[in-house]
Amino acid sequence: MTVRRVVPNIQSEAVQESREFYGLLGFEEVMNHGWIMTLASPTTAAAQISIMTRDETAPVTPDMSVEVDDVDAAYAAVRDSGAEIVHPLQDEEWGVRRFFARDPNGRVVNVLSHRSSR
C-alpha cells in the first residue's frame, strides 16, 4: 500500500477567513463542496490543507485525511489490528471511497482513495 498524501483537516466556522489566511501562505482553493474546502500549493499539489465546518456524511469530523492507493487493503489492515472503525468503508458521491479510524491518541483519521485511481 502506498500513501499518496496526508492532509490536515481544520474544523472551522470561519471558512472564508481561514481561506484568506492560508492564501497569505501561498495556498489556493482547489475544491469546495460548501462544507469542506481544500487548499493546495500551486507548485506542489500534494501540499494541501482542508478546512471544514463539519463532515456532511460521517458522524464526526476527522482530524486528518490519509489518501492511499488501496483503501480496501488499508481498511482490512486497520480492522484486523483491532483499531476502532469510527465510520464504515463506503463510496461517497463526490468520488472517494473512505473509512474513519481512531488512532491510539484518539484522533480520527479519514482514510481514502479516489475511486478513479483504485
FENUR-V342351 format. One record per residue. N is the residue number from 1. RES is the residue in one letter. PSI is psi in radians with two decimals (none if undefined). Layout:
BEGIN
N:RES:PSI / N:RES:PSI
END
This chain:
BEGIN
1:M:2.45 / 2:T:2.36 / 3:V:2.21 / 4:R:-0.67 / 5:R:2.77 / 6:V:2.26 / 7:V:2.10 / 8:P:2.45 / 9:N:2.13 / 10:I:2.04 / 11:Q:2.26 / 12:S:2.46 / 13:E:-0.06 / 14:A:1.05 / 15:V:-0.84 / 16:Q:-0.75 / 17:E:-0.68 / 18:S:-0.74 / 19:R:-0.79 / 20:E:-0.75 / 21:F:-0.90 / 22:Y:-0.40 / 23:G:-0.59 / 24:L:-0.45 / 25:L:0.04 / 26:G:0.03 / 27:F:2.54 / 28:E:2.57 / 29:E:2.26 / 30:V:-0.25 / 31:M:2.46 / 32:N:1.96 / 33:H:0.21 / 34:G:-0.99 / 35:W:-0.30 / 36:I:2.39 / 37:M:2.32 / 38:T:2.33 / 39:L:2.51 / 40:A:2.76 / 41:S:2.35 / 42:P:-0.29 / 43:T:-0.34 / 44:T:1.58 / 45:A:-0.52 / 46:A:-0.18 / 47:A:1.74 / 48:Q:2.85 / 49:I:2.44 / 50:S:2.43 / 51:I:2.20 / 52:M:2.53 / 53:T:-0.78 / 54:R:2.88 / 55:D:2.14 / 56:E:-0.40 / 57:T:0.27 / 58:A:2.78 / 59:P:-0.29 / 60:V:2.84 / 61:T:2.15 / 62:P:2.66 / 63:D:-0.50 / 64:M:2.81 / 65:S:2.41 / 66:V:1.99 / 67:E:2.22 / 68:V:2.87 / 69:D:-0.32 / 70:D:1.55 / 71:V:-0.52 / 72:D:-0.72 / 73:A:-0.70 / 74:A:-0.75 / 75:Y:-0.81 / 76:A:-0.75 / 77:A:-0.78 / 78:V:-0.80 / 79:R:-0.81 / 80:D:-0.41 / 81:S:-0.29 / 82:G:0.02 / 83:A:2.66 / 84:E:2.18 / 85:I:2.03 / 86:V:-0.54 / 87:H:2.21 / 88:P:2.78 / 89:L:2.20 / 90:Q:2.78 / 91:D:2.35 / 92:E:2.66 / 93:E:-0.38 / 94:W:0.27 / 95:G:0.25 / 96:V:2.72 / 97:R:2.25 / 98:R:2.90 / 99:F:2.84 / 100:F:2.45 / 101:A:2.68 / 102:R:2.25 / 103:D:3.03 / 104:P:-0.31 / 105:N:0.04 / 106:G:0.01 / 107:R:2.50 / 108:V:2.19 / 109:V:2.17 / 110:N:1.99 / 111:V:2.21 / 112:L:2.81 / 113:S:2.53 / 114:H:2.32 / 115:R:-0.57 / 116:S:-0.31 / 117:S:0.17 / 118:R:none
END
